[in-house]
Amino acid sequence: MQTSSLFSLDLKDLGKGLLVAIGGAVIGAIETSIKAGSLTINWPSIGSVALAAGLAYLGKNFFTPAKTVTSAQ
């Protein structure tokens, strides 16, 4: 399987970027709640963490050249 080429993103990259953004937001919310000692939801903070995580993942994939990925048998 070939990954997306250098300076391009495909649909799989966008889907994985969304998953990274959601995961980063969940981890950020859990961390904030643990530090506060109670369940606190700060939507602007969660949104900024999600945006940063998603953009970082997409930026990494945008500047990474294509490679062939083989599955282990």
Backbone atoms as SQL, in Angstrom:
CREATE TABLE atoms (id INTEGER PRIMARY KEY, chain TEXT, resi INTEGER, resn TEXT, atom TEXT, x REAL, y REAL, z REAL);
INSERT INTO atoms VALUES
  (1, 'A', 1, 'MET', 'N', 0.842, -1.169, 0.000),
  (2, 'A', 1, 'MET', 'CA', 0.000, 0.000, 0.000),
  (3, 'A', 1, 'MET', 'C', 0.894, 1.240, 0.000),
  (4, 'A', 2, 'GLN', 'N', 0.561, 2.206, -0.794),
  (5, 'A', 2, 'GLN', 'CA', 1.333, 3.436, -0.934),
  (6, 'A', 2, 'GLN', 'C', 0.691, 4.540, -0.090),
  (7, 'A', 3, 'THR', 'N', 1.501, 5.284, 0.643),
  (8, 'A', 3, 'THR', 'CA', 0.992, 6.434, 1.385),
  (9, 'A', 3, 'THR', 'C', 0.896, 7.625, 0.444),
  (10, 'A', 4, 'SER', 'N', 0.276, 8.709, 0.897),
  (11, 'A', 4, 'SER', 'CA', 0.135, 9.888, 0.045),
  (12, 'A', 4, 'SER', 'C', 1.511, 10.475, -0.269),
  (13, 'A', 5, 'SER', 'N', 1.601, 11.093, -1.441),
  (14, 'A', 5, 'SER', 'CA', 2.898, 11.617, -1.882),
  (15, 'A', 5, 'SER', 'C', 3.232, 12.924, -1.162),
  (16, 'A', 6, 'LEU', 'N', 4.471, 13.360, -1.355),
  (17, 'A', 6, 'LEU', 'CA', 4.970, 14.578, -0.727),
  (18, 'A', 6, 'LEU', 'C', 4.119, 15.773, -1.151),
  (19, 'A', 7, 'PHE', 'N', 3.786, 16.646, -0.224),
  (20, 'A', 7, 'PHE', 'CA', 2.979, 17.849, -0.432),
  (21, 'A', 7, 'PHE', 'C', 1.559, 17.545, -0.892),
  (22, 'A', 8, 'SER', 'N', 1.000, 16.426, -0.432),
  (23, 'A', 8, 'SER', 'CA', -0.401, 16.119, -0.715),
  (24, 'A', 8, 'SER', 'C', -0.982, 15.309, 0.437),
  (25, 'A', 9, 'LEU', 'N', -2.293, 15.374, 0.562),
  (26, 'A', 9, 'LEU', 'CA', -3.016, 14.610, 1.570),
  (27, 'A', 9, 'LEU', 'C', -4.141, 13.872, 0.870),
  (28, 'A', 10, 'ASP', 'N', -4.437, 12.664, 1.318),
  (29, 'A', 10, 'ASP', 'CA', -5.579, 11.954, 0.765),
  (30, 'A', 10, 'ASP', 'C', -6.649, 11.804, 1.845),
  (31, 'A', 11, 'LEU', 'N', -7.736, 11.143, 1.497),
  (32, 'A', 11, 'LEU', 'CA', -8.872, 11.007, 2.406),
  (33, 'A', 11, 'LEU', 'C', -8.506, 10.237, 3.669),
  (34, 'A', 12, 'LYS', 'N', -7.627, 9.247, 3.547),
  (35, 'A', 12, 'LYS', 'CA', -7.194, 8.490, 4.732),
  (36, 'A', 12, 'LYS', 'C', -6.448, 9.393, 5.706),
  (37, 'A', 13, 'ASP', 'N', -5.621, 10.302, 5.187),
  (38, 'A', 13, 'ASP', 'CA', -4.901, 11.238, 6.051),
  (39, 'A', 13, 'ASP', 'C', -5.878, 12.127, 6.821),
  (40, 'A', 14, 'LEU', 'N', -6.916, 12.597, 6.138),
  (41, 'A', 14, 'LEU', 'CA', -7.895, 13.456, 6.797),
  (42, 'A', 14, 'LEU', 'C', -8.667, 12.694, 7.869),
  (43, 'A', 15, 'GLY', 'N', -9.031, 11.447, 7.579),
  (44, 'A', 15, 'GLY', 'CA', -9.728, 10.623, 8.567),
  (45, 'A', 15, 'GLY', 'C', -8.870, 10.346, 9.784),
  (46, 'A', 16, 'LYS', 'N', -7.612, 10.017, 9.552),
  (47, 'A', 16, 'LYS', 'CA', -6.703, 9.763, 10.673),
  (48, 'A', 16, 'LYS', 'C', -6.420, 11.049, 11.442),
  (49, 'A', 17, 'GLY', 'N', -6.350, 12.170, 10.748),
  (50, 'A', 17, 'GLY', 'CA', -6.171, 13.456, 11.420),
  (51, 'A', 17, 'GLY', 'C', -7.344, 13.778, 12.331),
  (52, 'A', 18, 'LEU', 'N', -8.556, 13.438, 11.888),
  (53, 'A', 18, 'LEU', 'CA', -9.743, 13.630, 12.721),
  (54, 'A', 18, 'LEU', 'C', -9.682, 12.755, 13.965),
  (55, 'A', 19, 'LEU', 'N', -9.242, 11.507, 13.803),
  (56, 'A', 19, 'LEU', 'CA', -9.106, 10.617, 14.960),
  (57, 'A', 19, 'LEU', 'C', -8.060, 11.135, 15.946),
  (58, 'A', 20, 'VAL', 'N', -6.954, 11.649, 15.437),
  (59, 'A', 20, 'VAL', 'CA', -5.917, 12.211, 16.308),
  (60, 'A', 20, 'VAL', 'C', -6.463, 13.435, 17.042),
  (61, 'A', 21, 'ALA', 'N', -7.232, 14.267, 16.347),
  (62, 'A', 21, 'ALA', 'CA', -7.814, 15.454, 16.977),
  (63, 'A', 21, 'ALA', 'C', -8.780, 15.069, 18.092),
  (64, 'A', 22, 'ILE', 'N', -9.630, 14.084, 17.843),
  (65, 'A', 22, 'ILE', 'CA', -10.580, 13.629, 18.860),
  (66, 'A', 22, 'ILE', 'C', -9.841, 13.012, 20.038),
  (67, 'A', 23, 'GLY', 'N', -8.856, 12.170, 19.756),
  (68, 'A', 23, 'GLY', 'CA', -8.077, 11.552, 20.826),
  (69, 'A', 23, 'GLY', 'C', -7.337, 12.576, 21.660),
  (70, 'A', 24, 'GLY', 'N', -6.748, 13.561, 21.010),
  (71, 'A', 24, 'GLY', 'CA', -6.049, 14.620, 21.733),
  (72, 'A', 24, 'GLY', 'C', -6.990, 15.429, 22.614),
  (73, 'A', 25, 'ALA', 'N', -8.191, 15.700, 22.107),
  (74, 'A', 25, 'ALA', 'CA', -9.172, 16.445, 22.894),
  (75, 'A', 25, 'ALA', 'C', -9.627, 15.655, 24.113),
  (76, 'A', 26, 'VAL', 'N', -9.855, 14.360, 23.936),
  (77, 'A', 26, 'VAL', 'CA', -10.278, 13.515, 25.059),
  (78, 'A', 26, 'VAL', 'C', -9.183, 13.454, 26.120),
  (79, 'A', 27, 'ILE', 'N', -7.952, 13.245, 25.692),
  (80, 'A', 27, 'ILE', 'CA', -6.834, 13.183, 26.645),
  (81, 'A', 27, 'ILE', 'C', -6.663, 14.527, 27.357),
  (82, 'A', 28, 'GLY', 'N', -6.804, 15.622, 26.620),
  (83, 'A', 28, 'GLY', 'CA', -6.706, 16.946, 27.238),
  (84, 'A', 28, 'GLY', 'C', -7.801, 17.185, 28.264),
  (85, 'A', 29, 'ALA', 'N', -9.028, 16.755, 27.963),
  (86, 'A', 29, 'ALA', 'CA', -10.138, 16.920, 28.906),
  (87, 'A', 29, 'ALA', 'C', -9.923, 16.077, 30.154),
  (88, 'A', 30, 'ILE', 'N', -9.430, 14.861, 29.981),
  (89, 'A', 30, 'ILE', 'CA', -9.157, 13.990, 31.132),
  (90, 'A', 30, 'ILE', 'C', -8.057, 14.595, 31.998),
  (91, 'A', 31, 'GLU', 'N', -7.005, 15.088, 31.362),
  (92, 'A', 31, 'GLU', 'CA', -5.899, 15.695, 32.115),
  (93, 'A', 31, 'GLU', 'C', -6.379, 16.900, 32.922),
  (94, 'A', 32, 'THR', 'N', -7.189, 17.761, 32.305),
  (95, 'A', 32, 'THR', 'CA', -7.710, 18.936, 33.000),
  (96, 'A', 32, 'THR', 'C', -8.592, 18.535, 34.174),
  (97, 'A', 33, 'SER', 'N', -9.417, 17.519, 33.977),
  (98, 'A', 33, 'SER', 'CA', -10.305, 17.059, 35.047),
  (99, 'A', 33, 'SER', 'C', -9.521, 16.466, 36.206),
  (100, 'A', 34, 'ILE', 'N', -8.471, 15.725, 35.910),
  (101, 'A', 34, 'ILE', 'CA', -7.652, 15.136, 36.977),
  (102, 'A', 34, 'ILE', 'C', -6.953, 16.236, 37.769),
  (103, 'A', 35, 'LYS', 'N', -6.419, 17.234, 37.072),
  (104, 'A', 35, 'LYS', 'CA', -5.744, 18.337, 37.762),
  (105, 'A', 35, 'LYS', 'C', -6.713, 19.136, 38.629),
  (106, 'A', 36, 'ALA', 'N', -7.953, 19.322, 38.141),
  (107, 'A', 36, 'ALA', 'CA', -8.940, 20.106, 38.885),
  (108, 'A', 36, 'ALA', 'C', -9.566, 19.302, 40.017),
  (109, 'A', 37, 'GLY', 'N', -9.504, 17.993, 39.950),
  (110, 'A', 37, 'GLY', 'CA', -10.107, 17.153, 40.980),
  (111, 'A', 37, 'GLY', 'C', -11.582, 16.908, 40.772),
  (112, 'A', 38, 'SER', 'N', -12.144, 17.427, 39.696),
  (113, 'A', 38, 'SER', 'CA', -13.548, 17.188, 39.356),
  (114, 'A', 38, 'SER', 'C', -13.693, 17.275, 37.840),
  (115, 'A', 39, 'LEU', 'N', -14.823, 16.805, 37.354),
  (116, 'A', 39, 'LEU', 'CA', -15.054, 16.818, 35.908),
  (117, 'A', 39, 'LEU', 'C', -15.356, 18.249, 35.469),
  (118, 'A', 40, 'THR', 'N', -14.428, 18.844, 34.771),
  (119, 'A', 40, 'THR', 'CA', -14.621, 20.195, 34.247),
  (120, 'A', 40, 'THR', 'C', -14.498, 20.146, 32.734),
  (121, 'A', 41, 'ILE', 'N', -15.400, 20.841, 32.072),
  (122, 'A', 41, 'ILE', 'CA', -15.376, 20.874, 30.611),
  (123, 'A', 41, 'ILE', 'C', -15.159, 22.317, 30.178),
  (124, 'A', 42, 'ASN', 'N', -14.005, 22.574, 29.615),
  (125, 'A', 42, 'ASN', 'CA', -13.648, 23.892, 29.111),
  (126, 'A', 42, 'ASN', 'C', -13.559, 23.772, 27.591),
  (127, 'A', 43, 'TRP', 'N', -14.662, 24.069, 26.906),
  (128, 'A', 43, 'TRP', 'CA', -14.742, 23.841, 25.462),
  (129, 'A', 43, 'TRP', 'C', -13.679, 24.586, 24.661),
  (130, 'A', 44, 'PRO', 'N', -13.380, 25.844, 24.963),
  (131, 'A', 44, 'PRO', 'CA', -12.313, 26.511, 24.190),
  (132, 'A', 44, 'PRO', 'C', -10.962, 25.805, 24.319),
  (133, 'A', 45, 'SER', 'N', -10.642, 25.338, 25.513),
  (134, 'A', 45, 'SER', 'CA', -9.380, 24.625, 25.723),
  (135, 'A', 45, 'SER', 'C', -9.376, 23.294, 24.976),
  (136, 'A', 46, 'ILE', 'N', -10.483, 22.572, 25.054),
  (137, 'A', 46, 'ILE', 'CA', -10.594, 21.285, 24.359),
  (138, 'A', 46, 'ILE', 'C', -10.487, 21.491, 22.850),
  (139, 'A', 47, 'GLY', 'N', -11.146, 22.532, 22.348),
  (140, 'A', 47, 'GLY', 'CA', -11.094, 22.824, 20.918),
  (141, 'A', 47, 'GLY', 'C', -9.703, 23.182, 20.437),
  (142, 'A', 48, 'SER', 'N', -8.984, 23.956, 21.237),
  (143, 'A', 48, 'SER', 'CA', -7.631, 24.345, 20.816),
  (144, 'A', 48, 'SER', 'C', -6.680, 23.152, 20.829),
  (145, 'A', 49, 'VAL', 'N', -6.838, 22.258, 21.800),
  (146, 'A', 49, 'VAL', 'CA', -6.006, 21.045, 21.832),
  (147, 'A', 49, 'VAL', 'C', -6.323, 20.164, 20.628),
  (148, 'A', 50, 'ALA', 'N', -7.608, 20.002, 20.318),
  (149, 'A', 50, 'ALA', 'CA', -8.006, 19.180, 19.172),
  (150, 'A', 50, 'ALA', 'C', -7.477, 19.769, 17.872),
  (151, 'A', 51, 'LEU', 'N', -7.597, 21.072, 17.718),
  (152, 'A', 51, 'LEU', 'CA', -7.116, 21.732, 16.505),
  (153, 'A', 51, 'LEU', 'C', -5.607, 21.581, 16.355),
  (154, 'A', 52, 'ALA', 'N', -4.883, 21.790, 17.438),
  (155, 'A', 52, 'ALA', 'CA', -3.423, 21.667, 17.389),
  (156, 'A', 52, 'ALA', 'C', -2.997, 20.244, 17.059),
  (157, 'A', 53, 'ALA', 'N', -3.643, 19.253, 17.674),
  (158, 'A', 53, 'ALA', 'CA', -3.282, 17.853, 17.418),
  (159, 'A', 53, 'ALA', 'C', -3.578, 17.470, 15.971),
  (160, 'A', 54, 'GLY', 'N', -4.753, 17.835, 15.478),
  (161, 'A', 54, 'GLY', 'CA', -5.116, 17.503, 14.104),
  (162, 'A', 54, 'GLY', 'C', -4.216, 18.175, 13.085),
  (163, 'A', 55, 'LEU', 'N', -3.928, 19.464, 13.285),
  (164, 'A', 55, 'LEU', 'CA', -3.056, 20.179, 12.348),
  (165, 'A', 55, 'LEU', 'C', -1.627, 19.663, 12.383),
  (166, 'A', 56, 'ALA', 'N', -1.153, 19.290, 13.567),
  (167, 'A', 56, 'ALA', 'CA', 0.201, 18.736, 13.663),
  (168, 'A', 56, 'ALA', 'C', 0.299, 17.426, 12.889),
  (169, 'A', 57, 'TYR', 'N', -0.708, 16.565, 13.013),
  (170, 'A', 57, 'TYR', 'CA', -0.701, 15.288, 12.295),
  (171, 'A', 57, 'TYR', 'C', -0.757, 15.522, 10.783),
  (172, 'A', 58, 'LEU', 'N', -1.654, 16.409, 10.343),
  (173, 'A', 58, 'LEU', 'CA', -1.765, 16.674, 8.906),
  (174, 'A', 58, 'LEU', 'C', -0.498, 17.335, 8.364),
  (175, 'A', 59, 'GLY', 'N', 0.108, 18.230, 9.137),
  (176, 'A', 59, 'GLY', 'CA', 1.357, 18.860, 8.713),
  (177, 'A', 59, 'GLY', 'C', 2.475, 17.856, 8.565),
  (178, 'A', 60, 'LYS', 'N', 2.552, 16.926, 9.507),
  (179, 'A', 60, 'LYS', 'CA', 3.571, 15.869, 9.436),
  (180, 'A', 60, 'LYS', 'C', 3.379, 15.032, 8.177),
  (181, 'A', 61, 'ASN', 'N', 2.131, 14.656, 7.869),
  (182, 'A', 61, 'ASN', 'CA', 1.875, 13.844, 6.682),
  (183, 'A', 61, 'ASN', 'C', 2.080, 14.633, 5.394),
  (184, 'A', 62, 'PHE', 'N', 1.815, 15.935, 5.415),
  (185, 'A', 62, 'PHE', 'CA', 1.972, 16.763, 4.225),
  (186, 'A', 62, 'PHE', 'C', 3.437, 16.854, 3.806),
  (187, 'A', 63, 'PHE', 'N', 4.337, 16.886, 4.787),
  (188, 'A', 63, 'PHE', 'CA', 5.762, 17.041, 4.491),
  (189, 'A', 63, 'PHE', 'C', 6.535, 15.726, 4.510),
  (190, 'A', 64, 'THR', 'N', 5.848, 14.592, 4.598),
  (191, 'A', 64, 'THR', 'CA', 6.501, 13.285, 4.588),
  (192, 'A', 64, 'THR', 'C', 6.383, 12.684, 3.191),
  (193, 'A', 65, 'PRO', 'N', 7.482, 12.238, 2.587),
  (194, 'A', 65, 'PRO', 'CA', 7.402, 11.640, 1.251),
  (195, 'A', 65, 'PRO', 'C', 6.658, 10.306, 1.275),
  (196, 'A', 66, 'ALA', 'N', 6.207, 9.892, 0.110),
  (197, 'A', 66, 'ALA', 'CA', 5.467, 8.636, -0.015),
  (198, 'A', 66, 'ALA', 'C', 6.356, 7.450, 0.319),
  (199, 'A', 67, 'LYS', 'N', 5.765, 6.455, 0.935),
  (200, 'A', 67, 'LYS', 'CA', 6.470, 5.200, 1.195),
  (201, 'A', 67, 'LYS', 'C', 5.507, 4.047, 0.976),
  (202, 'A', 68, 'THR', 'N', 6.070, 2.895, 0.722),
  (203, 'A', 68, 'THR', 'CA', 5.270, 1.695, 0.536),
  (204, 'A', 68, 'THR', 'C', 5.206, 0.952, 1.857),
  (205, 'A', 69, 'VAL', 'N', 3.990, 0.664, 2.301),
  (206, 'A', 69, 'VAL', 'CA', 3.773, -0.029, 3.565),
  (207, 'A', 69, 'VAL', 'C', 3.325, -1.448, 3.249),
  (208, 'A', 70, 'THR', 'N', 4.037, -2.428, 3.786),
  (209, 'A', 70, 'THR', 'CA', 3.651, -3.823, 3.591),
  (210, 'A', 70, 'THR', 'C', 3.143, -4.380, 4.903),
  (211, 'A', 71, 'SER', 'N', 2.150, -5.242, 4.820),
  (212, 'A', 71, 'SER', 'CA', 1.596, -5.829, 6.038),
  (213, 'A', 71, 'SER', 'C', 2.377, -7.082, 6.411),
  (214, 'A', 72, 'ALA', 'N', 2.482, -7.325, 7.707),
  (215, 'A', 72, 'ALA', 'CA', 3.178, -8.521, 8.198),
  (216, 'A', 72, 'ALA', 'C', 2.293, -9.737, 7.967),
  (217, 'A', 73, 'GLN', 'N', 2.911, -10.822, 7.570),
  (218, 'A', 73, 'GLN', 'CA', 2.122, -12.033, 7.305),
  (219, 'A', 73, 'GLN', 'C', 2.431, -13.100, 8.297);
